[in-house]
């Protein structure tokens, strides 16, 4: 992987610039650049829909557990 040191252009960058996302890793203060993710235009499969439903139920349960300790 390419590495740039002491790059004035990326110093302090974070967030989205055009089609790129800049992320800073807190542990060693390195900046990573990646393209903006592109979602699929295909309909999710039944398995994916089931997993999303289970995850949604987990979120609802977690929020209710926090609200009523």
N, C-alpha and C positions, 0 to 999 in steps of 0.2 A: 504494500500500500504506500502511496506517495505521502510524504510528510513535508509540511512547510513550517519553518521556524521563523519567528519574529516577523510575521506578515502584517504590515500596517493596514492593509485593505480589509482583513478579517478581524482585526483587533476589536473586541467589544461587540461583534455581531451576534445577534440571536434572533430567532424567529424566521419568518419567511421573506425571501427576496426573490421576486419573479417566480420561477418554477423550482426554486431550491429552498431547502429548510436547513437552517444553521442551528446546531445543538452544541451546548457546552457541557462536557462531563465534569462534574464538580470534584471528583476525586483527584484528578490531575490537571484540571483546567484546560483540557484539549477541546478543540472545536472540530465538530464533524459536520460534513455537508452531504446532503442527500437530496434526491429529487422528491417532489411532492408526490405522495402515493396516488395512484389512479384506481378508482373503484371499478369493479366489474359491472358490466351492463347485463349480465346474465341473471336470471331468476335464481335465488338460492334453492338448493336441493332440500328435500324433506328432512334429511338428517341435519342440515345446517339450521333449518327452521326449528327443529326440535331442540337443538342445543341452545339456540337463542332464547327459546321459551323457558327452558330450565334455568338459564342464567338470569333471565328477567325475574323469575320466581325467587331465585336466590337473593337478588337485589331487594325485592319487596320484603322478604323475610328479614334480611339484615337491617333494613331501615326500621321495620317494626320492632325488632329486638333492641335497637338502640333507643328508640322512642319510649319503650316500656321496659326498663331494666328490671 
